C-alpha cells in the first residue's frame, strides 16, 4: 500500500511515481490475481520514469500533481487542460524526438495509466481521472518468418559458419535455437542448465514462461543439442548472453551476411 503523503497544493510527480515503482518491486502492490508484479514489468515502469525525466529536462515541462479534492471547478478545468497538454507534448516527444513507434509509445502511456489508477485506488481523489483522456496507441507489426530453406542454411552450412566472427557465431546459435524452441527473448536469456533434461537419450527443454507463468517442454533436435554443447563451459547459463537491443542489431547483420536481403513491404 502506498504510504501517506502531505497533501500540499502541489506534489512532485516523480516522488509518487517512485513510490509506485517501489511498491510494485517489493510486493506491496500485487496483480489482480494476488501474484507479485514481475521483474520485467517493474523494469518497464522504470524505463517510463527515465523517459519522463528526460522529457521534462529536454522540454522544460514541470510534472506535478495537484490533489483534486482541493480544487475549485475552474481549477479542475485548468488541471484537465494541463494533462491534455502533457499528453500531446509527451507523445510528440516520443514520436518526433525519440523516433519511437505506436507500440512503444503506447506502452509508456499504458504504464502511466496503471500508475494513476493505482494512485486513485490508494489515495482517492488525489490525482483525478484526467488520465482517462490518454489514448494507448497500438499497431500490428507484420511478421516475416524465415523460410525453411533459410533456417536450414543457418543450421547446416558449415562453410558459412566457419567464416563468421566468434560473436556473430554466438548470435547465429542463439537465433537458431530461439527459432527452434519458439520462446520469448526474456525466456531465452534466462535459460539455465537446470532447464535441460535428458531422458532415454533424448534432450528436453523445460521452461516456465516469465511473462505468462506457463510451463513448456520441448524435445530438442540434434542440431539444438550441438548448440548447447558448444557452451558447456558456461557455469549457469545455457546460451551466450545478449541484451535485446544489441541482439536485434546483430541478427540484422547476420541475415545480411547470409544474403537474406530480398525486399519486403512494411507499412506503419
N, C-alpha and C positions, 0 to 999 in steps of 0.2 A: 504494500500500500504506500502511496506517495506521502511523504512527510508533509506536515502543515507548513504554510508559508505566511509571511507577513503581508497582508493584503493592502499594500500601499497603492497609490494611484496608478503606478506602472511597475510591472515586474519584468526583469530581464528575461527574454525568451530562452536564452541558452541555459540559464540556471534550471528552469523547469524541464527543458528537453534533456539535460544531462541526468536529472533525477529519473526521468522516464527510461533512459538507457540503462542506468544503474539498477533500477527495479527489474527491468527485463533480464539483465545479466545475472542478478543474484537470486532470482526465483521469487521475488516479491510480487511480480506481475506474471501471470500464467496465461496459457492458451485457454479458450473456452472449455476444452475437454479436461482441464486441470494439469496438463503436461507443461513442462518448462519451455520457455522460448528457446529455440535452437541457437547455437553459437553463430551460425550463418546469418540468421535473421538479425541478431544483435549487431553483427558486423555491418549489415545493410543500414541499420539505424545510425551507426557511427559514420558511415560514408555520407549519409544525408546531412548529418551535423557538419561534417567537414565542408561539404558543398555550400551549405548555408553560410558558414563562416567566411568562405572565400567570396561568396556573392555579396555579403554585407560590406566586406573590405573593398571589393572592386567597384561596387556601385554606390557606396556610401549610404546604404539603406539601413536604418536602425530598426532592428527587430525587437518588439516588446509586446507584452500582453497587458491589457487593461481589464481588471475584473469587471465583468458586465453588471454585476449586482449594484455597482456604484454609479453607473452611467445614466444620464438623462436620455430621453428619446432622441434628442438632437445629437448627443454624443454617440449613441448607438448607431445612428446613420453614418456618422463620421468614421466610426470603427469599421463598419461594413465596407465603406469605400477604401479604408486603409488596407484591409486584407484583399480586397479586389485588386487594388493597385499592386500589392505584393505578389499576388499570383501571376499577374501579367508580366511584371518585371522579372520575377524568378524564372518562369518558364521561357521567356525570351532569352534570358541569360543561358539557360541550359541548352537551348537550340542554337542560338546565334553565336554566343561567345565560346561555349564548350564543345559545340558540334555534336551533341547527343541527339538520338532519335526518340521516337514516341515511347518505346518500351522502357528505356532507361529513365527518361524524364518522368514518365508516368509512375514508375516505381518510387521516385522521390516524393511525388505528390501523395501517393498511397501511404508512404511512411508518415508523412505529415498528418494525414487524416487519422491514422491509427493513434498518433500522439495526442491529437486534440480530443478524440473520442475517449482515450484513457484519462486525460486531464479532466474532462467533464464528468466522467464516472466517479473519479476520486474526489474532485472538488466541484460540485455542481454550481453552475452559473459563474464559473471563473472566467472561462475563455469564450463562452457563447457558442453559437453554431455557425459562425462565419465560414468555417472550413467546408461547409456543405456546398458552397458555391465553387469549390475546386473541382475541376474535371480531371479524371485519371485517363490519360490517353493510352491507347494500346493498338498495336498493329500485328498482323500475322505475317511473319517474315518467311519468304519462300525457302524451302529446304532443298538442297541439291546433293543427294547422296552419291557416293562413289558407285560406279558401275562394277559388277562382279569382276570383270577383267582388270579394272583399275586396282581394286583391292588385291586381286591375285598378283598383280605386278609388284606391289609393295611387299607382299608376303614372300614371294618365291624368287624374285630376280636378285640373285646374289651379286652379280656384277654391279648393279645399281647400288646395292647396299655397301659394297666394298669401296665405292668412290665417295661415300658420304663422310663428312667430318664427324668425329665422335659424338658431339652434342646433337647433330642432326640425326645420327643413328638412334639416339635415345628418343628423339621426337618421333621418328618413324615407329619405333617399338611401342611407345605409349599410344600413339594414334591407332595403330593396327589393333592393339589389344583392346582399346576403347571401342573400336568399330565391331570387334568380335563379341564382347560381353554386353554392349549396349547399356553402359552405366553412365550416370551424370558425372560431370567433371569433379564435383565435390566428393563423390564416392570413389572415383578412380584415384585421386590423390591421397585418399585416406586408407587405401588398401595396405594391409599388413600381412606378414607371413602367416598370421593366425587365421586369415581369411581363406587360406588354401587347405583343402582336404584331399587326401589320397585314399581311395577305396577300390580294392580289387584291381590295382594297377592303373586306375583312371584318376585324373586330376579334376577337382571340382572347386569352383569359386563360390564361397558362401558369404553373402553380404546383406547387411541391414541398411537400407537407404537412410541417409542422414535427413533428407527432406521429407520423405513420405513415411518413414519408420516401418517399411515393409521389408520382408525377407525375400532374397533371391538366391537361387542356387543354379549355377551354370556349369555344364560339363565342358572342359576346355579341349579344343582340338590340339593336335601335336604341335603346330607352329606357335600357339599361345603358350604352351608349356616351355618350348625353346626360349621364348622371350623372357619369361620369368626366371628361367635357369641362368640367363646371362647376367642377372642381377642378384645372384645368390650371396654376393659379398655384402650387400646392404644388410644392416643389422636388424632393422624392424620393417622398413617399407618393402613392398613387393615390386615396385616400379620406381624409376627415377622421378624426382620431384620437379614440378613446374608451378608457376603461377599462371592464372587464366589468361591474362593479357599477353604475356610473352609466348605462351603456347599457341595462341591464335595466330600470332605473327610467324612463329616457327612453322606451323602447319602450312600456311600460305607459301612460305619459302620452299618447303618440302615438295608441295604439289607443283610448284613452278619448275623445280629441278627435275621432277618426274615427267614434265611435259604435259600435265593436265591443265592446259590453258585455253581450252575452247571457250568462245564467247557464250554467255548466258544472259537472259533478260531478267533484270531485277527492278521491281517497282516499289518505291517507298513513298 
